[in-house]
Amino acid sequence: DADVTQTPRNRITKTGKRIMLECSQTKGHDRMYWYRQDPGLGLQLIYYSFDVKDINKGEISDGYSVSRQAQAKFSLSLESAIPNQTALYFCATSDPRQAQETQYFGPGTRLLVL
Amino acid sequence: KQEVTQIPAALSVPEGENLVLNCSFTDSAIYNLQWFRQDPGKGLTSLLLIQSSQREQTSGRLNASLDKSSGRSTLYIAASQPGDSATYLCALYPFGGNKLVFGAGTILRVKS
């Protein structure tokens, strides 16, 4: 089984709808992240959480919110989706106790907002 | 503000060729630099991580180098194979920062 899972894998929604993307991990990592990827722009950080009680905005948090329900779960919400939120969304985890901390990514959620 | 640039944006080579992917960054104050591979539908996988104090890391046919003074890193792939076809992303942790800064990636196609 994959260590970091994302649901749904693909989603089509309409402008103005509320949508939630979910991320679960079995790695036991405290740190979790949400990114979006647009063609030609690399990954941009939306929100990150260093533990259940710690939530921080990334570089492009406007229009998004998150919830860290447990160590293993980190959800991203679009309160009122708009077309320019069409993108590929990735969740990631990391463990600062590792000598060389790297991030482990989920498979991504492809979102289309019409 | 740290910026990461990857050149070329896309590369197509015949199987067996040795190749180099380039990554440049504007601020040499970094904690580490990583190379990731991205396959469609499978997310990102970390290939190599170079700490700030290191010059290079090797894993199988892959070798990554880091030159902080010139703000450059290269990923060398020896004897390329069709299975190497993917998008390769460079990312770094700035000193005093708490997030990875990514380049836009290089799309590699190895033709059989």
Interface residues (C-beta under 8 A of the other chain):
Chain A: V4 R9 Y33 G40 L41 G42 L43 Q44 L45 Y48 N56 G58 E59 F90 A92 Q100 T102 Q103 Y104 F105 G106 P107 G108
Chain B: V4 A9 N32 Q34 F36 G41 K42 G43 L44 T45 S46 L49 Q51 L89 A91 N98 K99 L100 F102 G103 A104 G105
